[in-house]
Amino acid sequence: MTHVYFHCSTTKKVFLDQQGALVNDLAEARDHATRLVRSYTNERSLEDWRDWVLHVSDDQGDELFVVPFALVVGKLH
C-alpha cells in the first residue's frame, strides 16, 4: 500500500490534502481521484470547476499524475 495525497489547484487557489489515502496501486489512486473530482463538482456551488486540477502525489511529495477537472466534468461548449 502507498500513501497518496490529492491536492487541488487553479491559478488562483490551492487546497492541500493533509490526510491523504492509502491505495494499492496507481489504478486505485486514479479511481479515488476521479471520485473526489465528482464529489467536489456535485456539491451545490458557484465555483466553475473546469479550470481546477487534482494533483496526486506520493508521501515523498513527488507528483504521480494529474487529473484536470474538465476531463471528468466536461468542457463548456
C-alpha positions as a printed Julia matrix, in Angstrom:
77×3 Matrix{Float64}:
   0.0    0.0     0.0
   1.07   3.51   -0.77
   0.02   6.72    0.93
  -1.0    9.35   -1.64
  -2.31  12.9    -1.4
  -4.88  14.64   -3.55
  -4.17  18.38   -3.83
  -6.46  20.67   -5.82
  -5.39  23.84   -7.56
  -6.31  26.53  -10.01
  -4.32  29.61  -10.96
  -5.9   31.47   -8.02
  -6.31  28.86   -5.27
  -4.64  25.78   -3.81
  -6.15  23.25   -1.43
  -3.68  20.85    0.15
  -4.79  17.39    1.24
  -3.35  16.91    4.73
  -4.82  13.44    5.25
  -4.28  11.54    2.02
  -5.36   7.96    1.44
  -3.84   4.51    1.3
  -4.07   2.88   -2.13
  -2.85  -0.42   -3.52
  -1.7    0.89   -6.9
  -1.97   3.74   -9.41
  -5.26   2.41  -10.79
  -6.84   2.66   -7.34
  -5.36   6.16   -6.91
  -6.83   7.19  -10.28
 -10.26   5.84   -9.33
 -10.12   7.65   -5.99
  -9.07  10.88   -7.75
 -12.0   10.6   -10.16
 -14.43  10.05   -7.28
 -13.03  13.11   -5.47
 -13.46  15.31   -8.54
 -17.05  14.11   -8.97
 -17.71  14.68   -5.27
 -16.42  18.27   -5.4
 -18.27  19.14   -8.59
 -21.56  17.58   -7.47
 -21.8   19.9    -4.46
 -24.0   22.94   -4.93
 -21.58  25.74   -5.54
 -21.0   28.76   -7.72
 -17.47  27.51   -8.39
 -16.61  26.82  -12.01
 -14.56  23.67  -11.55
 -13.4   23.28  -15.16
 -10.14  25.19  -14.5
  -9.23  23.09  -11.47
  -6.64  20.31  -11.47
  -6.24  17.47   -8.98
  -2.57  16.68   -8.29
  -1.87  13.2    -6.96
   1.41  12.95   -5.02
   3.15  10.26   -3.02
   4.32  10.62    0.57
   7.69  11.97   -0.67
   5.91  14.86   -2.41
   6.57  13.51   -5.92
   3.69  14.11   -8.29
   2.39  10.83   -9.7
  -0.22  12.24  -12.09
  -2.78  15.0   -12.53
  -6.49  14.9   -13.27
  -7.9   18.05  -14.87
 -11.44  18.5   -13.56
 -12.53  19.26  -17.15
 -11.78  15.64  -18.06
 -14.35  14.5   -15.53
 -16.99  17.25  -15.7
 -16.63  18.11  -19.38
 -15.87  21.31  -21.19
 -18.22  24.19  -21.87
 -19.48  24.1   -25.44
